[in-house]
Amino acid sequence: MQQTTEPLLVPVILPPTSIALPRMVTGYTLPLVALGVLLLAGGALVASLTTAPPAQQKLSAFSTSLKGRSLNQRRNALLAARSIDGRVVAPHGVFSFNQTVRSWSVDQGYVKALVSYDGELVRAYGGGVCQTSTTLYNAALLAGLPILERHPHVFVPHYIVPGRDAAVAFPGIDLRFRNSNPWPIRIHAIVRGDRLEVSLTGAKTPPQKVAIKTEMLSVSTPLRLTRVVNRKSDVPSPARRTYIHSAGTAGYRVVTLRVFSSGRRESLSDDTYPAMNRVIALSREVPQSE
């Protein structure tokens, strides 16, 4: 009898067509999801995963209100938020707001909006960006991260309590902090309705809880100033128009502390904000001859 030999059929289980790999970070590589050794088990060729991506825990979160902000201020704040959203800071790496967002100029999509300058409100490109840097600053504070550079505004912004703002101006005035953890952290920034939210995530939650304390040392009241603006006209009208040139805001001196659950207290800043005077402009028409 003649014996025939049939080929041995081995079922093959193929790996997924695409496997998500974590992002690469300068100076550090997240643990890769790598294909393992091909195993022949029970007649099946199996591809196994040797390393699973680390779970992301929320380290901190902070939000500020966008109510009362102009459409242009909201646009600029949103553009800056999009620039920092998804950014990863390597272990012991330094995050720079200015190096990440770059210049907030018209070619980057930024528009003119009101900013405080020399005691008055003026229109400038990027007005509103500081709300994003301020929100990020507070998220970094609550995560217990060391702050390397932070600057207060000249006048207190309305969206944050005195002492907890972080002004930025490209390229010289920056917000910088260090990731003191042995694992990377990721920045998340989003606008939900009337709130700008920033959160930080990483492999583990912080070992200590953090609280931010502010102590108001003094408050100064703004002055009320009236400016008369003469407008020449061929047929002057006796009527006068009044409009607010600057709404004004109080001045403060405030000390800000970071308190850890271990009892350690860290002095963050001693800031002085002068009062912004309330300026009322009174417009009147005068004859051309005056």
C-alpha positions in Angstrom: 0.0 0.0 0.0 1.3 3.4 -0.9 1.3 6.0 1.9 0.8 9.7 1.0 2.0 12.6 3.2 -0.3 15.6 3.6 1.2 19.0 4.5 0.6 20.1 8.1 -1.7 23.1 8.3 -0.9 25.5 11.1 -3.5 28.2 11.9 -1.9 31.7 12.3 -3.3 34.4 14.5 -2.1 37.7 13.1 -1.5 40.8 15.3 -3.7 43.9 14.8 -3.0 45.9 11.7 -2.1 48.9 13.8 -0.8 49.3 17.4 -0.9 52.6 19.2 2.6 53.5 20.5 3.1 56.2 23.1 4.6 59.5 22.1 8.3 60.0 22.1 9.7 62.8 24.3 13.0 64.5 23.9 15.5 63.0 26.3 13.2 60.2 27.3 11.2 57.4 25.7 7.9 56.2 27.2 7.8 52.4 27.7 7.1 50.9 24.2 4.3 48.4 23.5 6.5 45.9 21.7 5.7 42.7 19.9 6.9 39.7 21.9 8.5 36.5 20.7 6.3 34.5 18.4 5.1 31.5 20.3 4.0 28.2 18.9 1.3 27.0 21.3 -1.3 24.3 20.5 -0.6 24.6 16.8 -1.2 28.4 16.7 1.3 31.1 16.1 0.6 33.8 18.7 2.0 37.4 18.9 1.9 38.7 22.5 2.5 42.1 24.0 5.3 42.3 26.4 4.6 45.7 28.0 1.4 47.5 28.7 1.2 51.4 28.6 1.2 53.0 32.0 -2.2 54.1 33.4 -2.7 57.9 33.5 -3.6 59.4 36.9 -4.8 62.9 37.3 -2.3 64.9 39.2 -4.2 68.2 39.3 -6.8 70.3 37.6 -7.7 74.0 37.6 -10.1 76.2 35.7 -10.8 80.0 35.2 -13.9 81.7 34.0 -14.2 83.2 30.6 -17.3 85.2 31.5 -16.9 88.9 30.7 -14.1 88.3 28.2 -14.4 89.6 24.7 -14.6 87.3 21.7 -11.1 88.2 20.7 -9.7 87.5 24.2 -11.5 84.1 24.2 -10.0 83.3 20.7 -6.5 84.1 21.9 -6.9 82.1 25.1 -8.2 79.1 23.1 -5.3 79.2 20.6 -2.8 79.2 23.4 -4.7 76.3 25.1 -4.5 74.3 21.9 -0.7 74.9 21.7 -0.1 73.3 25.1 -2.8 70.6 25.0 -1.2 67.1 24.7 2.3 68.3 25.5 4.5 65.9 27.4 7.1 67.0 29.9 9.9 64.4 30.4 11.0 63.3 33.9 13.0 66.2 35.5 12.4 68.2 32.3 11.5 71.9 32.1 8.4 73.2 30.5 8.5 76.7 29.0 5.2 78.4 28.0 6.9 80.7 25.5 8.9 78.0 23.8 5.8 75.9 23.4 3.2 78.6 22.3 5.8 80.7 20.5 4.8 84.3 19.5 1.2 85.2 19.5 1.2 87.2 16.3 -1.2 87.7 13.5 0.5 85.0 11.3 -0.3 82.5 14.1 -4.0 83.4 14.0 -4.0 85.7 17.1 -6.0 88.9 17.0 -5.9 92.2 18.8 -7.7 92.3 22.2 -7.6 94.6 25.3 -4.7 94.3 27.6 -3.6 96.6 30.5 -0.6 98.7 29.6 0.8 101.7 31.5 -2.3 102.1 33.6 -4.8 101.9 30.8 -6.5 99.3 28.5 -5.0 99.1 25.0 -5.5 96.7 22.1 -2.6 94.4 21.3 -2.1 91.0 19.6 -2.6 88.1 22.0 -4.7 89.8 24.6 -6.2 86.9 26.6 -3.2 84.5 26.3 -2.2 85.3 29.9 -5.4 83.6 31.1 -4.1 80.3 29.6 -0.7 80.7 31.3 -2.4 81.6 34.6 -4.6 78.5 34.5 -1.6 76.3 33.7 0.4 77.9 36.5 -2.3 77.0 39.1 -2.5 73.4 37.8 1.3 73.1 38.2 1.1 74.6 41.7 -1.6 72.0 42.7 0.5 69.2 41.3 3.4 70.2 43.6 5.7 71.0 40.7 8.7 73.4 41.3 8.1 76.8 39.7 11.2 78.1 38.0 9.8 81.4 36.5 6.6 83.3 37.1 5.7 87.0 36.8 2.7 88.9 38.1 0.7 91.3 36.0 1.1 95.0 36.6 -2.6 95.2 37.5 -4.8 92.4 38.9 -6.7 90.5 36.2 -10.3 89.8 36.9 -10.3 86.1 36.2 -8.0 85.1 39.1 -7.4 86.1 42.7 -4.4 88.4 43.4 -1.2 86.5 43.7 -2.1 83.6 41.6 -1.7 85.1 38.1 1.1 84.3 35.7 1.8 87.0 33.0 3.6 86.1 29.8 5.0 88.2 27.0 7.0 86.7 24.2 9.9 86.3 24.3 11.2 87.7 27.6 8.5 87.1 30.2 7.9 83.4 30.6 6.2 80.7 32.7 8.5 77.8 33.4 8.2 74.8 35.7 10.0 71.5 36.3 8.6 68.0 36.2 10.1 66.7 39.5 8.7 63.2 38.9 10.6 60.1 37.6 8.0 59.7 35.0 6.6 62.0 32.3 3.5 64.2 32.7 1.0 65.3 30.1 -0.8 68.6 29.8 -4.5 68.8 28.9 -6.1 72.1 28.1 -9.7 72.6 26.9 -12.5 75.2 26.9 -15.8 73.9 28.2 -18.5 76.5 27.9 -17.4 79.6 29.8 -14.5 77.9 31.6 -10.9 77.3 30.5 -9.6 74.0 32.1 -6.1 72.7 32.4 -5.2 69.4 34.0 -2.0 67.4 34.4 -1.8 63.6 34.3 1.0 61.0 34.9 1.7 57.5 36.0 1.1 58.2 39.7 -0.8 60.6 41.9 1.2 63.1 43.9 2.4 61.7 47.3 1.1 64.8 49.1 -2.0 67.0 48.8 -1.4 70.7 48.1 -3.3 73.8 49.1 -2.6 77.4 48.0 -3.0 80.1 50.6 -3.1 83.9 50.0 -2.7 86.6 52.6 -3.9 90.1 51.8 -1.5 92.6 53.4 -3.0 95.8 52.0 -5.7 97.2 49.6 -5.7 100.5 47.8 -8.7 102.2 46.2 -8.5 103.5 42.7 -9.0 107.2 41.9 -11.8 108.5 39.7 -10.4 110.7 36.9 -12.3 112.7 34.3 -10.8 113.7 31.0 -12.3 116.3 28.7 -11.8 115.6 25.0 -12.6 118.5 22.6 -13.8 117.6 19.2 -13.9 120.4 16.6 -17.1 120.8 14.6 -18.5 123.3 12.1 -21.8 123.1 14.0 -21.0 122.3 17.6 -23.6 120.6 19.7 -24.0 121.5 23.4 -24.6 117.9 24.2 -21.7 116.0 25.8 -20.9 112.3 25.5 -19.5 110.4 28.5 -17.8 107.0 28.2 -15.6 104.9 30.4 -12.0 104.8 29.2 -10.9 102.5 32.0 -13.1 100.7 34.5 -10.5 100.8 37.2 -9.5 98.1 39.7 -8.2 98.1 43.3 -4.6 97.6 44.2 -3.2 94.9 46.5 -0.2 93.6 48.2 -0.6 89.9 48.7 1.6 87.0 49.9 1.0 83.5 48.4 2.1 80.2 50.0 1.9 76.6 49.0 1.1 74.2 51.8 1.7 70.5 51.6 -0.1 67.8 53.6 3.2 67.0 55.3 3.1 70.4 56.9 5.8 72.0 54.7 5.1 75.5 53.7 6.6 77.1 50.6 6.7 80.8 50.0 5.7 81.5 46.4 5.5 85.2 45.9 5.0 88.6 47.5 3.2 90.7 44.9 2.2 94.3 44.8 -0.4 95.5 42.3 -1.0 99.3 42.0 -4.6 100.5 41.7 -5.8 101.1 38.1 -7.6 104.5 38.2 -11.1 104.7 36.8 -10.9 107.1 33.9 -14.1 108.8 32.6 -13.8 110.5 29.2 -16.0 113.5 28.6 -16.3 114.4 24.9 -17.6 117.8 23.8 -17.8 119.6 20.5 -16.2 123.0 20.0 -16.1 125.4 17.0 -13.4 124.9 14.4 -11.9 128.3 15.4 -11.0 127.2 18.9 
